[in-house]
């Protein structure tokens, strides 16, 4: 009875290892970008519950205090816009994060979130 061995050759194993390694490398570049965006969204939701947050200057100050606690540095003051709405303001944060990948290739993330601030609080 002749048995034929099955499985991966060394070359195919190295190819699979390279693909998985590259995917992990890209994931390590993307994860901090999305973690920071999650911090932005969480800060904006918490800000909506703060009393007096319907004042754009106060809201911006409170927002950046929260972002400093999260060690976030991608969002700048020019990335924040306020639009008047019924009973308060709508805060819109739109920013771009660019991280080098390999050589002259970059990973670019465009993030945008909005939150209505009506001075919530108790």
N, C-alpha and C positions, 0 to 999 in steps of 0.2 A: 504494500500500500504506500503510494507516494503522497507525502503531505507537502503542500506548498505554504510557505510562511506568508503571512499578511501583515500589514502595518505600514508605518511611514518610514521612508528612507531618511537618512541624515539631512539630505538637501531639502526635502519637503518640510522636515521639522524646523530647520533654520528659517525657511520662508515664513512658516506660520509664526514662529517666534518673533521675526522681524515685524510682521504685520501687527501682532498683538502689542509689541513694544512701542511701535509708532502710535497706535491707538491710545495706549496709556500715556504717552508723552503729550499728545494733543489734549487728552482729558485733564492732565495736570495743568495745562495752560488755560483751559476753559473753566475749570471748577472755581478758581478765585474770582473770575469775572461774574459768574452767576451767583456766587455767594455774596458778593458786594451788591448786586442788583436786588437780591432778597433782603439785604439790610436796608436798602433804599426804600423798598416797598413797605417793610415793617415799620421803619421810622415815619413814613408818611401816614400810615394807618394810625399809629400811636399819636402823631401830631394832631390828627383830626379830633381826637378825644380831649385834647388840652384846652382849658379855658383861654380865651383870648387869641386863639390861633387864626382867627379870621383877619387879623392885621398882618399884611404881607411882611413888613419888617420884622415883627416879632416871630412870625412863623418861620421865616428864613433863618433867624438867629437860633431858634430852638431846633430846627432841622439840622443845622451844621454842628450843634452841640452833640446831637445824637450820632451824627456821622463820625465825629471825632472819637467818640467812644468805641465805634466799630473799626477804627483805623482805616477809614475809607478816604481815598484821596483822588478818585477819578471824577467826582462831581464837583464842579466849580460854580461860583455864584452866577456866572453868565449862562449856565445850563438850566437855570430855574426861571420859569415865567409864571406870572399870576394873572388870571383872568377873572373879572367880576362876574359873579353869578348871584342869583336870588338868595339873600341871606348870608353872603360871605364871599369867598374867593375859591377859585379852582387852581390848585398848585400843579404845574406840569414840570416834570424833570425829564430832560432829554439829553443824553450824553453818549459819547463814543469811547470805547476802550480799545486800544491797539497794543498787542503784545507780539514781540518777535517770535517766529516759529523756527525756521531754518534758513540761514543765509539771508536773502533779501525778501523772504516770504513772511508775512505777518498774519496773525489772526485778528480780525476786527469784529467787535461786538457793538451793535447799536441798540441802546436801551431807552425805553420811554415808559413813564408811568404818570398817571394823574390821580389827584385826590381832591375831593371837595372839602374845604375847611369852612365850617360855619360857626366856629367858636364853641363847639361842642361842650365839653366839660360839664361839671355839676353845679 
